[in-house]
Amino acid sequence: MNIKKILFNSVAYSFSFVMALSVLSCTEDEYVEGMADNFDDEVVYAENKKFHIIGASANTTYILSSDIEQLQNPSASFSFSNSAFQIQNSIDGKVLTSASGAYVYSLNSSNGTFYKYKSTGTNTYTLEASLNITFALASNSPNVIKVNDQQALLTNLVGPNKLRIALVNLESFAISFNEELNLPVSTIPGDLVEVNSALVKNNKIYLGVKKTQGTNYAPVETLVVDYPSLQNPYYISSNFPTPMVGFTSGENVPTMYMDNNGAIFQIVNVDNTQGITHIVKITNDVYNPSFIYNLDLLLGEETYAKGWFYVANGVGYVPYLRKNLGNENSNNWALARVDLYNHTATLLNLPEGLNLKDCRSAIIRNNLLYITIANPGQVGNVYVLDSTNPSPEGFTKGATIDALSNGSYFGIY
């Protein structure tokens, strides 16, 4: 197998999360990354890298394997009903993959067991190891974040201002570090209720948080801890002239990315009528008050987004609920192309009646985003979104994916 080793520059962007330790660089055309390849600073990619389409139906999680050519081929088709492999997962999409796609890691949140599978052929997987993490994290369902091909980070908020945190060695599949952090008192009052989504920059992990003040959300914050020591926690608190309320923890969907200039862009989630969806900018550990990206204003409607997918050059894509048309369980979701540098947002002309609330992952290659989209209970497709094309028609339709009865796609990993 022809192996290609890519060392990322310390300011190279990541699809989900970036770890900036290397001093070498790569071109965007070399970049191949998925949501589950978080933080990778030194990645070995196979030329025939495996990708995995994951969906859940009737409380069962299924997985299919693919290469990039199949994903973009409109004549190709994938069948969950005839070909898919069943993995241990409690239908919440807590899945990671290795950079080469050879390994898949899945957390079953119903029993607290973390599983390691090896992809051994077309839609065939072998269970190589399992690890129960309930005792270490004090929960069956901690948040799972990939650091690199050697480590995964697991977090669980166990009490007011107490965070249980652990590192899992993905090679030996054992817990290599376990700690309970006493978090500092923030300048923003409120109750911390969730810590999730992450990014690594300059040997620090930036974690999204959800904090409430009674029944309302608090102004946005980010929790920062040293990496790899996982010590010295502190908060970055927003200090805008008018407080921007919401949360940055997402829901098993990435919320933070770093661009080539080292700036962190973070989506602010608001799932009710308390505020509006923003993307904010962190530079030098400070929320930049001069950068305000109001997604609701740019799209001309009220939105709710659980997370987003950043591609390159300030361009990303946001699956969002059209809040004025229904709640998050309704079929009123859409997908917008966002351009942070030019301060624009474009609604893509995709099929109507979408439900993207379970959309967890997409992959990037050569400035293209590959994402699975389907109307509920209907045949769907892989869509290939061209980040260099600002048009509402800036995409092509790829492979067909069969319908998932009473289920949905988590995406491509």
Beta strands, then each sheet from edge to edge (+ up, - down):
strand 1: 3-7
strand 2: 32-34
strand 3: 42-46
strand 4: 51-57
strand 5: 60-66
strand 6: 77-78
strand 7: 85-87
strand 8: 95-97
strand 9: 103-108
strand 10: 113-121
strand 11: 124-132
strand 12: 143-146
strand 13: 151-159
strand 14: 162-169
strand 15: 174-182
strand 16: 191-201
strand 17: 204-213
strand 18: 216-217
strand 19: 221-226
strand 20: 234-237
strand 21: 256-258
strand 22: 264-268
strand 23: 278-283
strand 24: 286-287
strand 25: 293-294
strand 26: 303-304
strand 27: 309-312
strand 28: 315-322
strand 29: 333-339
strand 30: 344-347
strand 31: 363-365
strand 32: 368-373
strand 33: 380-386
strand 34: 395-401
strand 35: 407-412
sheet 1: 1+ 3-
sheet 2: 2+ 31- 32+ 33- 34+ 6+
sheet 3: 7+ 5- 4+ 35-
sheet 4: 8+ 9- 10+ 11-
sheet 5: 12+ 13- 14+ 15-
sheet 6: 16+ 17- 18+
sheet 7: 16+ 17- 19+ 20-
sheet 8: 21+ 22- 23+ 24-
sheet 9: 21+ 22- 23+ 25-
sheet 10: 26+ 28- 27+
sheet 11: 26+ 28- 29+ 30-
end
